[in-house]
Amino acid sequence: MYFSEINHTWVCLPYTCSERSVSPAVYVLLYTFTASVVLLTVCGNLLVIISVCHFKKLHTPTNMLILSLAVSDFLVGASVMPLALIWLFESCWIFRRVYCIGYELSSYFLTSTSIYNVALIAADRYFALSNPFLYTKAVSVNTMCLVVLCDWFILLLYNLIHLYYNLPIVEIVMCPGNCLMVLDENWYLVDLLFTFVFPFAVIIILYALIFIIAKRHATAIRELKAQTSNNIVDSKSERKAAKVVTILVFVFLVCLLPYFIYTLLGNVVQIEFDTIQPILILLYLNSAINPIIYALFNSWFRKCFKLLLTLQIFQKDSALINVL
């Protein structure tokens, strides 16, 4: 299949579609990099999923949100990231239209799920700090699981409706080909408010309030939780969890803000299409970075990793091991 332009000819083969010639060595390096990033994302998040599900000590409401975030990141690594990286390296979309539709649905759904997971984590931390007694009584693991399931269901329903009304204008021109969903003005405004303005406002406002509360009442909270030795351990554990969550949110904002800034500017000024692909890769790389943050800043993650590598999780009563 050929697509001719004035000064050059594009040639499409089953697995190659590029205007520029790439040496076999560079090609191998690019796809080795792709496989490495995908493997890191999938295995890293799978480790978080297994750890939270297996060890009883990690069955806390906050960790259910961490689990939800890890699941969405795992699915990004397994279904979205490989197609996005191949699209970047090949310089065009080499897959069929049905894969483009699946890619768009997965990308929109999993990205919005990650955003709302981080917003829920912010709400969870704010509630826990502002009303610790009420939080302990009202929020359980089962309650948080129900919240997470409702969150996933609502976002899936929204994205299916979103895709249904915009599917007729998804066009793919093979060789060169693009896989983009162009929204009309009404859907653009709805999507901007629902997937960006509202959750990001929640994240920023709640974390600002969290830092204010922590600064004003840190001493009182420490004294309150220091009444028993068990509460001392819990207090230390919560402070470590708060630190990791703060780093997660910061990295999350760094990775996602360029995409939404591009989205805003793209509707005002003319921006080259090639700019969007590196921004999308940065957006998806957040899913690979999150497990690294756990490994660097969270002791329970390192303990779980050691237990998994040494196959100690297959021993009797391994789920009761204290990994905190």
TIVEXNU-950417 format. One record per residue (C-alpha): x, y, z. Coordinates in pm, whole numbers, plus 32768, in hexadecimal, padded with zeros to 4 digits. Example, Ala and Ser with C-alpha at 12.3 -4.5 7.8 and 13.67 -1.06 7.14 Angstrom:
BEGIN
84CE7E3E830C
85577F9682CA
END
This chain:
BEGIN
800080008000
808B81567F9D
803582B87FF5
80DA83B87F10
812585227F5B
81D1862C7E88
833A85F77EEF
834984967F74
829883487F88
8225829880C4
824A811E80C1
817F804481AE
81DC7EDF81FA
81237E0682F8
82007E7B8417
82B57FAB838E
822E80FA832C
832182188337
839883378262
84F8832C82EF
85DE820482CD
864B81668414
877180798432
87267F1A84B2
87FE7F5685E8
8738808D8648
85F67FD48602
865B7EBA86EC
86BE7FB587FA
8571806B87DD
84A77F2F8806
858A7EB2891B
85437FF989CE
83CD7FC88990
83D57E688A1D
849D7EDD8B4D
83AF7FFB8BA1
827C7F218B74
83167E098C46
83767F008D59
82177F918D61
81647E428D5F
82477D8E8E58
826B7EB88F43
80F77EF08F62
80B37D7C8F73
819B7D6F909F
80D07E80914B
7F8B7DCA90FA
80067C7D9184
80987D2192BC
7F5C7DDE931B
7E7B7CB592D0
7F507BAF9382
7FC67C4E94C7
7EB67C8B95CB
7F727DAE9669
7F4F7E6E9524
7DD47E4A951D
7D8A7FB49575
7C9780AA94D1
7DB281809447
7E62805093B4
7D227FEF92FE
7D4781389241
7EB880EB9206
7E4A7F979182
7D50803A9096
7E5D81249016
7F4B7FFF8FE1
7E417F3F8F1E
7E0380668E35
7F7D80948E08
7FA57F1F8DC3
7E997F308CB4
7F4280628C1C
80877F9F8C03
7FDF7E6A8B75
7EEF7F058A79
7F3C80738A31
80B280AD8A51
81257FA7894D
8044803B883E
80A981A18895
821F81578888
820280958740
813881B786AF
824E82A78719
836981D58688
82B9817D8543
824F82E98506
80EF827A84AD
7FD4819C8524
80148045848B
7EF07F8B852A
7D877F6484B9
7C6C804F8511
7BDB7F608616
7D247F7086D6
7D1980EB86C5
7BBE80E88760
7C347FFC8872
7D6A80D088AA
7C9D821088C8
7BA2817489B8
7CB480DA8A92
7D8282178A92
7C6382FF8AF0
7BD0820D8BEE
7D1381AB8CA1
7D9A83108CA3
7C5A83998D3B
7C5682778E34
7DB982CA8EA4
7D5B84388ECF
7C2C83E68FA3
7CF282E6906D
7DE783F890CD
7CC284E0911D
7C2C83D391FD
7D7C83A492A9
7D83851A92EF
7C1F850D9379
7C7783DD944D
7DAA848794E5
7CEA85C89527
7BCE851095D3
7CC3844096A3
7D7C8578971E
7C54865F9751
7B6E856197FE
7C46843C9875
7B3F83AA9961
7A2483C19865
7B0A83399755
7B5D82069827
79ED81C09868
795D82159712
7A67819F961E
7AB3802C960A
7B5F7F559507
7A0E7EDD9482
798D8042946B
7ABE80B093AA
7AA37F8592BE
793C7FEA9274
79AD8150922E
7ABC80D29142
79C97FEF9086
78D1810D905D
79E881ED8FE2
7A5580F08ED8
78EE80AE8E6A
7893821F8E46
79D1826D8D84
79A381418CA0
783B81A88C59
78A7830F8C14
79BB82A48B26
78D881B28A6B
77DD82CD8A35
78FD83B489DB
797E82BD88D5
78218274884E
77D783DF87F7
79338424876A
797482DB86B6
78EA834F8563
79F8845A8547
7B1E837885A0
7BDE835D845B
7D1B829B8410
7DDD82DE82D0
7ED481C582AB
803582148242
8059830B82DC
7F4982C483D8
7EDA83678518
7DF782EA862C
7D56841986C7
7BF884638741
7B9385C286DB
7A82864587C2
797C8746876D
796B88808843
785E87FE8931
790F86B58978
7A5C876A8992
79D088488AA6
792887248B5C
7A61864E8B4C
7B40876D8BBC
7A6787B48CEC
7A2986488D4A
7B8585B28D1B
7C6286DE8D66
7BD188128E0F
7AFF87678F1B
7BEF86518F8E
7D24872F8F7D
7C7388409043
7C1887399149
7D8086BC9158
7E2088139179
7D2188A19271
7D1E876E9352
7E97874E935E
7EB588BE93B4
7DC2888494D1
7E7E8749953A
7FC48808955E
7F15891A9624
7E73881E9710
7FB6875A9737
80768896978D
7F78890D9890
7F2687C69939
805986E7990A
80B986F79A79
7F5886AF9AF6
7F2F85899A09
807C84F19A71
8022850D9BE3
7ECD84769BA4
7F56834F9AE2
8075831A9BD8
7F8E829D9CED
7FE081329C9F
810B808C9BFB
803280069AE4
7FBD81639A8F
812781D69A81
816C80D49976
802E813698BF
808F82A698D2
81E58264983C
8148818C9730
804B829A96DA
815983A696C3
822082CA95D4
80E682889508
809A83FD94FC
81FB8445947E
81E083439367
808583BC9305
8103852592F2
822184BE920B
812D83F39139
8049851F910C
8169860890B4
81F2851B8FA9
809084E18F2E
805986578EF8
81A9867D8E47
815385628D56
7FED85C88D0C
7FF687448D06
80B1875A8BB5
7F9E868A8B11
7E8387658B8F
7F4588A48B42
7F70881F89E0
7DFB87D289D5
7DA589358A3D
7E9B89DC894F
7E4488F08833
7CE989848825
7D728AE88818
7EB58AE08751
7F3689FB8640
802988FA86CE
80DF87F38602
805386938627
81AD8601866A
81AC86BC87B7
809285EB8846
8144849A8835
826284E8892C
815F858B8A12
808984518A03
81BB837A8A51
820384568B82
809884298BE9
80B382AF8BD3
820D82A08C75
816C830E8DBA
80E981A98DD0
824F81268DCA
82D182298EC1
81D681E28FD8
826480899039
83C58120903A
834B82239135
82C8810A9211
8416805491FB
84E3818A9253
840D82219367
833E810893FC
83D6800094DF
82A97F1794CB
82CF7F069352
843B7E9C9372
83DE7D949475
82CA7D0E9396
83B67D09926C
84B07C3C9334
83A37B4C93A9
83247B219246
847D7AE591B1
84D779E692BD
8385793A928A
8331796093FC
81CD79C493A3
818978549357
81D477F294BE
80BD77AE95B2
802B78E69658
810A79C99586
7FE47AB79561
80027B0696D4
816B7B7D96BD
81937CE09740
82267DA0961B
81F07EFB96AF
END
